[in-house]
C-alpha cells in the first residue's frame, strides 16, 4: 500500500520557437510540418517538459543542469536518450513513475493524429503502461506567441512513488 509520504508531484514547462530547416519532434515522434523547433538538442518540447517534471518530483535540478546547452555532446541529441537518462537517475533513488499528464500548446500543426504514437514512444522509454500517460493538444485561440504561430509550449505533471 502506498504511503502518502512516498508520493511526489512535479511540474515541467518548456517552449521552443519555430525554425526553418529543422525537423520537428514532439514526445519522441517526428511531426510532418514545414517548420521544426529551434534548440541545442532536437528541441522536443514535450519530452523536455516531462524531464523537468520528473526531475522536480524527485527533488533534483532542472534539465539545463544535467544536459547544459553549452556542452557540445548534447548538440542535436535525441531527447528520447535524455529522457532515458533521467529515468535511470530517479530509479537510482528508488523512484518510479505513477502517471504523466502532458499538454502541448500549439496553434499549428494539428497534433491529434500523432498522440497515440507519442503515448507508445513514451510508454516504451518510461516502462509505463499507456493508460498512465495522458497527452492533450490545445491552442491559445490565436493569442500569444503560440497563437501567432511563433513556437510551441508544453506543460507536464508527473506523479512519482517509492
C-alpha positions in Angstrom: 0.0 0.0 0.0 1.3 3.5 -0.9 2.1 5.8 1.9 1.3 9.4 1.0 4.8 10.5 2.1 6.1 8.2 -0.6 4.3 10.2 -3.4 5.8 13.3 -5.1 4.4 15.5 -7.8 6.5 17.6 -10.2 5.6 20.0 -13.0 7.6 20.9 -16.1 7.3 23.6 -18.7 9.2 24.1 -22.0 9.0 26.3 -25.0 10.7 26.4 -28.4 10.4 28.7 -31.3 9.8 27.6 -34.8 12.8 27.4 -37.1 13.1 26.6 -40.8 15.3 23.8 -42.0 14.8 21.6 -38.9 12.7 18.6 -38.2 10.0 18.7 -35.5 9.8 16.1 -32.8 7.3 16.2 -30.0 7.1 13.4 -27.4 9.6 11.4 -29.4 7.5 11.5 -32.6 8.5 13.2 -35.9 5.8 15.6 -36.8 5.2 16.3 -40.5 5.3 20.1 -40.7 7.0 22.8 -42.7 9.0 24.1 -39.7 11.0 22.5 -36.9 11.7 23.7 -33.4 14.9 25.6 -32.5 17.1 24.3 -29.8 20.5 22.9 -28.8 19.2 19.3 -28.8 16.4 18.1 -31.1 14.2 20.7 -29.2 11.5 18.1 -28.3 9.3 20.4 -26.3 7.1 17.6 -24.9 10.0 15.5 -23.6 11.8 18.5 -22.2 8.7 19.4 -20.1 8.4 15.7 -19.0 12.0 15.6 -17.9 11.7 18.7 -15.8 8.6 17.4 -14.2 10.3 14.1 -13.3 13.4 15.8 -12.0 11.3 18.3 -10.0 9.2 15.5 -8.4 12.4 13.7 -7.4 13.8 16.9 -5.8 16.5 17.2 -8.4 17.7 20.1 -10.5 16.4 21.1 -14.0 17.4 19.6 -17.3 19.8 22.5 -18.0 21.9 21.4 -15.1 22.1 17.8 -16.3 22.3 18.5 -20.0 23.6 22.0 -20.5 23.3 23.7 -23.9 26.9 24.7 -23.6 28.0 21.1 -23.9 28.6 20.0 -27.5 27.9 16.4 -26.7 24.2 17.3 -26.4 24.2 19.3 -29.7 21.3 17.8 -31.8 20.9 14.9 -29.4 17.7 12.8 -29.5 15.7 13.9 -26.4 14.5 10.3 -26.0 18.0 9.4 -24.9 18.0 12.3 -22.4 14.6 11.1 -21.0 16.0 7.6 -20.6 18.9 9.1 -18.7 16.5 11.0 -16.4 14.6 7.8 -15.7 17.8 6.0 -14.8 18.7 8.9 -12.5 15.5 8.7 -10.5 15.4 4.9 -10.4 18.8 5.0 -8.6 16.9 6.8 -5.8 14.1 4.3 -5.8 11.5 6.5 -7.6 9.0 5.1 -10.1 6.6 7.0 -12.3 2.9 6.5 -11.4 1.5 8.7 -14.2 2.2 11.6 -16.5 -0.2 14.3 -17.8 1.1 16.4 -20.7 -0.4 19.4 -22.5 1.1 20.6 -25.8 0.2 24.2 -26.7 0.3 24.9 -30.4 -1.8 26.8 -32.9 -0.2 24.7 -35.6 0.5 21.9 -36.5 -2.5 19.8 -35.6 -1.2 17.2 -33.2 -4.2 14.9 -32.6 -3.1 12.4 -35.4 0.2 11.8 -33.5 -1.0 11.5 -29.9 -1.4 7.7 -29.8 2.1 7.2 -31.3 3.5 9.6 -28.8 2.0 7.6 -26.0 3.6 4.4 -27.4 7.0 6.0 -27.6 6.8 7.4 -24.1 5.4 4.2 -22.7 8.4 2.2 -24.2 11.0 4.6 -22.8 9.5 5.1 -19.4 8.4 1.4 -18.9 4.9 2.7 -18.1 1.5 1.5 -19.2 -0.1 3.7 -21.9 -3.1 4.2 -19.7 -0.9 6.0 -17.3 0.1 8.6 -19.9 -2.3 11.4 -20.9 -1.3 13.7 -23.8 -3.5 16.6 -24.8 -3.1 19.2 -27.5 -4.7 22.6 -27.3 -4.4 26.1 -28.9 -4.5 29.5 -27.4 -7.2 30.8 -29.7 -4.6 32.7 -31.7 -3.4 34.6 -28.6 0.3 34.9 -27.5 3.4 33.6 -29.2 1.8 30.1 -29.8 -1.3 31.8 -31.2 0.8 33.9 -33.6 2.4 30.6 -34.7 5.9 31.6 -33.4 6.5 28.4 -31.5 5.2 25.6 -29.3 4.9 25.2 -25.5 4.4 22.2 -23.3 3.3 21.6 -19.7 3.8 18.3 -17.9 2.8 17.0 -14.5 4.3 13.7 -13.1 3.5 11.7 -10.0 6.3 9.6 -8.6 6.2 7.0 -5.9 8.6 4.8 -3.9 
